[in-house]
Amino acid sequence: MMVENNAKSATSELQKDVEKLKALKWVDLTHTFGPDSPRFPAFAKPKFKTTFTHDDGFFVKEYTFPGQFGTHIDSPIHFDPHSDVYVEDLELKDLVLPLIVIDNTKAVAKSPDASLSVDDIKNWEKTHGKIPAGTFVALRTDWSKRWPSQEKFENIDEQGQAHYPGWDLEALKFLYEQRGIIANGHETFDTDTAVKQENGLVGEYYVLTHDHYQVELLDNLDLLPATGAEIFISVAKPENAPGFPVRAFAILPK
């Protein structure tokens, strides 16, 4: 009887904790996506096909799209051929993390080629404090407000050069090696600033080949505080997937 009462008590406490979370503000960080949504330019256009209608007795759709589509997660094997970490191998507890949001919108408003630097991070820390280890750091650029336009997301000039913001490689190294963060995210297609990709996606390569994950095409970062929120990343478990769309959201403190 005592064991049963203890179990009921534990369940009751858990339910109270869940209700406390539900009473807080929740922010969806995920874009709704369809066949015409922005996509990495190397990918074919997705297909959304209705295979059964209610006239058949049930409504079903068939979806064809790359794993890295919409708001999505990249696992280490996406760039690291020596990794054995697929989406299904990511620890659930590592998908729920304290969320840090670094606002670089002023620099991006002046130039879409703005890259977040180590100095930018240190200046942010002067106001908000040292970035704690074990966190998820998101780069706010407000690029997500260009959704759902492919043209605005790529922002290609007359010479065919894309222009959108990103991270400096040294900034990523600083966050992972000096601050001990677990993952990072951003609002654009790529980790790396578009005009700095002449040598490849060096920032993304660094993150993924050092056994970390990232989330791309985040939304609504402008609705979040710089510190204090928690990010939750919900993702399916397709077999051997290097990446997949997610439903990411944040819970804000009071």
C-alpha positions in Angstrom: 0.0 0.0 0.0 2.8 2.4 0.9 4.5 1.7 -2.5 1.2 2.4 -4.3 0.7 5.7 -2.3 4.3 6.8 -3.2 3.6 6.1 -6.9 0.4 8.1 -6.7 2.2 11.0 -5.0 5.0 11.0 -7.6 2.4 11.0 -10.4 0.6 13.8 -8.7 3.8 15.9 -8.4 4.6 15.3 -12.1 1.2 16.3 -13.1 1.6 19.5 -11.1 4.9 20.2 -12.8 3.3 19.7 -16.2 0.4 22.1 -15.4 2.9 24.7 -14.2 4.7 24.4 -17.6 1.4 24.7 -19.4 0.6 27.9 -17.5 3.7 29.6 -19.0 4.0 31.2 -22.4 4.8 28.8 -25.3 6.3 30.0 -28.5 6.4 28.0 -31.7 9.8 28.2 -33.4 8.7 26.3 -36.5 7.7 27.3 -40.0 4.6 25.7 -41.6 6.0 24.3 -44.8 4.5 23.2 -48.1 5.7 22.3 -51.6 6.4 26.0 -52.4 8.3 26.8 -49.2 11.9 28.1 -49.3 14.4 25.3 -49.7 18.1 24.9 -50.1 18.6 25.7 -53.9 20.3 22.3 -54.6 17.2 20.4 -53.6 14.3 19.5 -56.0 10.9 21.0 -55.4 9.0 18.9 -52.8 5.8 17.1 -53.8 2.6 16.9 -51.6 0.1 14.5 -53.1 -3.4 13.6 -51.9 -3.7 9.8 -52.3 -7.0 9.3 -50.6 -9.9 11.6 -49.9 -12.9 11.4 -47.6 -14.8 9.9 -50.5 -12.5 6.9 -50.1 -13.3 6.8 -46.4 -10.2 8.6 -45.1 -8.0 11.5 -46.0 -4.3 10.7 -46.7 -1.4 12.6 -48.2 1.9 11.5 -49.5 5.0 13.7 -49.0 8.2 13.8 -50.9 10.9 16.2 -49.6 14.5 16.2 -48.5 15.2 15.6 -44.8 16.7 19.0 -44.6 13.5 20.8 -45.3 11.5 23.4 -43.4 12.6 24.0 -39.8 14.9 20.9 -39.5 17.6 19.3 -37.4 21.0 18.3 -38.8 22.7 15.3 -37.1 26.5 14.9 -37.1 26.5 12.4 -40.0 25.0 15.0 -42.3 28.5 16.3 -42.8 30.8 13.8 -41.0 31.3 10.6 -43.0 33.0 9.0 -39.9 30.1 9.7 -37.6 27.6 7.1 -36.6 25.1 9.6 -35.1 21.9 9.8 -37.0 18.7 11.7 -36.0 17.5 8.6 -34.2 20.7 8.5 -32.1 20.3 12.0 -30.6 19.7 11.8 -26.8 16.2 13.0 -25.9 17.5 15.0 -23.0 19.8 16.9 -25.4 16.8 18.0 -27.3 15.5 20.0 -24.3 17.9 22.7 -23.4 18.2 26.1 -21.8 17.9 28.6 -24.7 20.2 31.5 -25.4 19.2 34.0 -28.1 21.8 36.4 -29.5 20.3 39.3 -31.4 22.3 40.3 -34.4 19.4 42.1 -36.2 21.0 45.6 -36.1 24.1 44.4 -38.0 21.9 42.5 -40.5 19.7 45.6 -41.0 22.9 47.4 -42.2 24.2 44.5 -44.2 22.7 41.1 -45.1 26.3 39.8 -45.2 26.7 40.3 -41.4 28.4 37.4 -39.5 28.2 36.9 -35.8 31.7 37.3 -34.4 33.5 36.4 -31.1 33.4 40.1 -30.3 29.7 40.2 -30.8 29.3 37.3 -28.4 31.5 39.0 -25.8 29.6 42.2 -26.1 26.3 40.3 -25.6 27.8 38.7 -22.5 28.6 42.1 -21.0 24.8 42.7 -20.8 23.4 39.2 -20.2 26.2 37.4 -18.5 28.5 34.5 -19.5 26.8 31.9 -21.7 26.4 28.8 -19.6 27.6 25.4 -20.6 25.0 22.9 -21.8 22.9 25.4 -23.6 21.4 25.8 -27.1 22.4 29.1 -28.7 20.2 30.6 -31.4 21.3 33.4 -33.7 18.5 35.9 -34.2 18.7 37.8 -37.5 14.9 38.2 -38.3 15.6 36.5 -41.7 12.7 34.2 -40.8 10.3 37.1 -41.6 11.2 36.6 -45.3 9.3 33.3 -45.2 7.6 32.0 -47.4 9.5 33.6 -50.2 12.3 31.6 -51.9 13.6 34.7 -53.6 13.8 36.8 -50.4 15.5 34.0 -48.5 18.2 33.5 -51.1 18.5 37.2 -51.8 20.6 36.8 -55.0 22.2 39.8 -56.6 22.7 40.5 -60.3 26.0 38.5 -60.3 24.3 35.4 -58.9 25.7 35.8 -55.4 23.3 35.0 -52.5 23.3 37.4 -49.5 22.2 36.2 -46.1 23.7 36.3 -42.6 25.3 33.6 -40.5 28.0 32.7 -38.0 31.7 33.3 -38.1 33.6 30.0 -37.8 35.6 31.5 -34.8 32.3 32.4 -33.1 31.2 28.8 -33.3 34.5 27.6 -32.0 34.3 30.0 -29.1 30.8 28.9 -28.2 31.6 25.2 -28.3 35.1 25.2 -27.0 35.1 28.1 -24.6 31.5 28.1 -23.4 30.7 24.4 -23.8 27.3 24.7 -25.5 25.5 21.6 -26.8 23.9 22.9 -30.0 23.1 26.0 -32.1 20.4 27.2 -34.4 19.6 30.0 -36.9 16.9 31.4 -39.2 18.7 30.9 -42.6 19.4 27.9 -44.9 23.0 27.7 -43.8 25.2 28.1 -40.8 27.7 30.1 -42.8 27.2 33.6 -44.1 26.4 33.3 -47.9 29.3 35.5 -49.1 31.8 33.5 -47.1 31.0 30.1 -48.6 33.7 30.2 -51.2 35.6 27.5 -49.2 32.4 25.5 -48.4 30.2 25.5 -45.4 33.1 25.5 -42.9 31.0 26.6 -39.9 28.5 23.8 -40.4 31.3 21.3 -41.1 32.9 22.3 -37.8 29.7 21.9 -35.8 28.7 18.6 -37.2 32.1 17.0 -37.3 32.5 17.8 -33.6 29.6 15.6 -32.7 27.0 18.4 -32.2 23.7 19.0 -33.9 22.0 22.2 -35.2 18.5 23.4 -36.1 18.0 25.5 -39.2 15.2 27.8 -40.4 14.0 28.6 -36.9 11.1 31.1 -36.6 9.9 33.6 -34.0 13.2 34.2 -32.3 12.1 37.8 -32.0 9.4 36.7 -29.5 12.0 35.2 -27.1 14.1 36.7 -24.2 17.9 36.7 -24.5 18.0 34.2 -21.6 15.7 32.2 -19.4 13.6 30.2 -22.0 13.9 26.5 -22.7 13.9 25.0 -26.2 12.2 21.7 -26.9 12.9 19.9 -30.2 10.4 17.2 -31.3 11.5 15.1 -34.2 10.4 11.8 -35.8 12.7 8.7 -35.9 13.2 7.9 -39.6 15.8 5.2 -40.0 19.4 6.4 -40.8 18.3 10.0 -41.3 21.0 12.7 -41.4 18.3 15.3 -40.9 14.6 15.7 -40.6 11.9 18.4 -40.1 11.2 19.2 -36.5 8.5 20.9 -34.4 10.7 23.2 -32.2 9.2 25.4 -29.5 10.2 27.4 -26.5 8.7 27.8 -23.0 9.3 31.2 -21.6 9.8 32.1 -17.9 7.2 34.3 -16.2 
